Amino acid sequence: MCVRKSAARRVGVGCSSVRGAMGLIARVRKEWFIIGIVLVITCAKLAPSVGVKGGPLRPEITITYVAVSVIFFNSGLSLKTEELASALMHVKLHFFVQTFTLVFFPIAIWLLLKVLALTAINEWLLRGLQTVACMPPPVSSAVILTKAVGGNEAAAIFNSAFGSFLVIFSIQLSFMALIFFLSTRNSSGFTAADSVAIMFCATHKSLTLGIPMLKIVFEGYEHLSLISVPLLIYHPAQILLGSILLPSIKTWMSGRQKTLTPV
């Protein structure tokens, strides 16, 4: 009898361990994107020389050209021609995104800086933050996050590319909340998928284009490193924040679409 109970306990413990392992694997699969980001950041901290310009990874080629090209090529393969054509004609959405990111965003940050200037924050960091506000959206992260949720990917691709050719976490979250509120009102006329694309495109800023622009505009400035800090923080923050919000946004969008779909 005792032997049977002991064996039963061992079986129970074994089953619990298996369930725990399966649950951990499922969790890792679900959060693979943010886990990957943390691992990459850790590797960059441990071996920064691997990713520097001219290093083994050749980021000036692999990131600037190869990675961006692969992202858009992959997105293009998954899009139907009629979807992209429809997105190009979605003038209201494009105008909304570009006006918010290139007009409202810089003005709002400029007003915020007037208040922050009264504090002890380094003035060159504040100038860097103003520069971040004037940056166009990136050509990659906004598209990746929009696609991951299942939003209007075609619109995200168009606005990311269009915008590129023309501290920090709380600011981005505030703007995302504001843009979400504005684009989801009944009077806005945007679908749930449109709202997702708008939220990511209108609040993201480009690091790929931003750093070269800073080097050109502030060439010779001894405080260039300080000016670059806000953008260097904002860019990974927008990816991390987007990754964290992905499950919630996806659930919201699915629920919104079911509600609006006639039975």
Protein Blocks (a to p, Z undefined) as FASTA:
>chain_A
ZZmmmmmmmmmmmmmmmmmmmmmmmmmmmmmmmmmmmmmmmmmmmmmmlmmghianomml
mmmmmmmmmmmmmmmmmpcfklmmmmmmmmmlmmmmmmmmmmmmmmmmmmmmmmmmmmmb
dfklmmmmmmmmmpccdfklmmmmmmmnopafklmmmmmmmmmmmnomlmmmmmmmmmmm
mmmgfklopafklmmmmmmmmmpccfklmmmmmmmmmgoiaklmmmmmmmmmmmmmmmmm
mmmmmmmmmmmmmmmmmmmpcZZ
